[in-house]
Amino acid sequence: MAFVADATLEARNAKRACVKLYGNAPLGRAKAVVALGGDGFMLHTLHNAMDGVPVFGMNVGTVGFLMNEYRADGLLDRLGRAKEVRLHPLRMVARTRSGRRVTELAINEVSLLRASGQMAKLAISIDGIVRMPSLACDGALASTTAGSTAYNLSAHGPILPLGSRLLALTPISAHRPRHWRGAVLPADARIRFETLEPEKRPVNASADHREVPNVAWVEVAEAKDRSVTLLFDPEHHLEERILREQFAA
């Protein structure tokens, strides 16, 4: 096992306790990475472990939706019993107004947000067909199943069951059309956002925590050639968590 930890005191102390019990293999030789922190640190770790060894997260942060309960004892047995979840990220291709082309991967979501006091105006196409000619809003996002309980849920988007091969397309504070609540799309759908009136209404795009300022357009599609592997305790499997979240008060 290779142990990695967030910069918080709690995470550093947890790593120290684990390394004392199990040692700490170099990342290049490890058969599993144990990430100690919260969901934000877990996303950072998964990006670094893309197409590589599985990651077992233990929560010493706040929400910890992608994490297991922190317990240093019995970790080898837990890893032996862990259930594996393999996820494909989203690939964001963005073109800035200056002509720069940027490609990033997102495990949770790709989001577009207004970058000024003016609301954003977006045109949205699905598989080359314009479905929303003009959406006046604070922004919009495309979410994976794993990310559907994160920013997407806060924006009142749908919770997607893991393995459902779906994407959530969710507006953020839609103004016109006021009652549009978004769409549920097949996982292989190609989404294109175009910024309308970009001089007056600049928009920034983000793939998880990687931000691209002042975009002209953004295309989002599942990256079928890339994957991340998460490990979960059987009693706290991600599918069960997503199911429980739908019945939470």
N, C-alpha and C positions, 0 to 999 in steps of 0.2 A: 504494500500500500504506500502511496505517496500522499502526504497530508499537506493541504494548502489552507490558509486562513485569511480572513478579512483583517483589516488593520485595527479593529476594535480590541479593547483589553480583554473582553470576554472570549473572543475568537482566538486571540493569541494564547490565553491561558488554556483553552480547550485543546489547541494544537500541542502545547507543551505536555499536557497530560496524556494525550494519545501517543505521541512520539516516545514518551517514557515507557509506555506499555508495549509498543509494537515496532519501534524503530521508524525510519522514514526512508523509503526507497527513492532513488532518483526518478524524476518524472519519465525519463526515457526507458526505464526498466520496469515501471509499475504495471501491475495487472488491473489495478483500480485506483482511482483518485478519490480521496475523501475530502470534501469541501466543507469548511467550518465557517458559518456566517449566516446571512439571510438570503432572500431570493435574489437581490441585486448581485451579491457576490457569486451566487450559484450561476446566474446568467453569464457573468464574466468568466467563470471557470469553464462552463460549457462551450463558450466561444473558443477558448484556448484548447479544448479537448475535441474539437470538431473532427469527425472521422477517426477518432482515436479510442483510448481506453474508456470504459464506463466510469461514470461519476456517481458517487454515493454522497449525498449532502446531509449534514446534520445541523439542525437549526440552533444557532446561538445569536440570531438576529431578532427580527420582529415578527413578520407574518409567517414566513417559512413554508409557503404553499408547495414549493418544489423540494422541500427538505424533509428528512426524517427527524425523529426525536433525538436529541443529543444524549447519548450514553456512551461513555468510553469503554466500559466493561462489555465483554462478549461481542466485540465488533467483528471478529473473524467468523463467528457463527452467524451473525446477522448478514454478512456479505455472502456467505454460502447459501443462505435461504432467500436472498433478495430476488425480487421480480424485476425483470428487465423491460424497459420501455424505450423503443427506438423512435425518434422523431426526426422529420425533415424540416429544416428551417425555411423561411421565406427568403427569396433573393430580391432585394430592392435595387433597381437601376434608376438613378436620378440624373437629370440634366439641369444644371444651374442656369440662371439667366446669363451668366458670363460664358456659357458654353462648356463648362467642365462636366465630365461624365464620371459619376461615382457609383460603385457597386458595393453593397454591404449585405450581410446576412442577418436575419432576425429570428430568434427562437420564439419570442412572444408575439411581437407585432411590429408592423410598419405604420407609423403615424405621421400625419401632416397637421401642422398647427399654424395659425396666423402668427405673424411676426411683428405686428404693429397694433395700434388701437383700432384699426379698421378690421371688420370681419373678413374672413377669407371667402372667395368664390371659387368653387371647383367644378370642373366637368369630369364625369366619371364614365369610363367605358369598360365593358366586360367582353373579353374575347373579340375586340375590335368593333363592338357595337356600342354607340353612345346610349347609355341607359339613364343618365342624369345630366341634362345639358347644363344646368346651373344649380349648385348647392351653396347657399349662403350659410356660413357656419363658422364656428371657432376652428374646425378641422374635421378630419375623418381618419379612420384607421382600418387596417386589414389585420386580422388576428388568426393565429393558429389555434388548434384545439387546446394546447397547453397554455397558451396565453389568454384564452377566453375568460379566465377568472381573474385576470389582472386588470390592466387599464381598460380593456374592452368592457368588463363587467361594471367598472366605475362609470363608464359612459352609457350604461344601460343597454349594452349589447347582450346577445344570447350566450348562455353557457353551452359549449359544444362537447359532447361526449368524446373521450379519447378513442381514436380508432374509427371515428365516423367519416373520415375523409372529407371534411368540410372546412370552409373558411368563414369567418364573420366579417362582414363589411359594415362598419358602424359609424354614423355621424357623431360629431362632438358638438353639442349645443347647436343643433340645426335651427336656423331662423326661417329660411324659405327653401323648400317646402317645410313648414313648421312641424308637421306630423309625420315626416318620414323617419322611420326607425331603423333603416338599414336593410341588409339582405343577408341571407345565408347562401353561400356559393359552394360549388364543388371544389375540392382541393386542387384540381388541375386548372381552375379558372385563371385567366390573366387579367389583372386589374390595372387600369391606367388612370391616373389622376392628372389633370391639366389645370394649371393655375390661371384663372381668368383675372384680367386687370392687374397683372403682377406689379406694375409700378406703384399703383395706389394701394394694393392689398398683397404685400409680400408674404410668402409662406415658407416655413422651414419643414424639412422632413427628417424623421428619425427611424433608424432600424435598431430596435431595443435602445441602447444608450449611445449609439453613434449618430450624431446629428449632421445634416447637410443643410446649410443656410441658403435661402433665396432660390428655391427651385422653380423651374419652368414646367417640368412634368416629372412624374414618377411612375414607374411600372413595377408591379409586384406579381410574383409567381412562385410557386413551390419549387425549391431547389432539390430536385429528385436525386441529384448526384452527390448530395451532402447529407450528413446525418449526425445526430448526437445520441448517446445512449445513457439513460438515467437508471439508477438502481433504487428500489424502494422496498422497505419492509413489507412482507405480505399483508400485514394487518393495516398498513397505511398506504396502500397502493394508490397511484394517481387517479385511476378510474374511479375508485371508491371515494376519493376526496372530491372529485368533480360531481359525482352523484350527490354526496352529502351537501355540497354547496348549493345545489338547486332546491334543497328543502330547509336551508338555514333561515332562521327568523330575522 
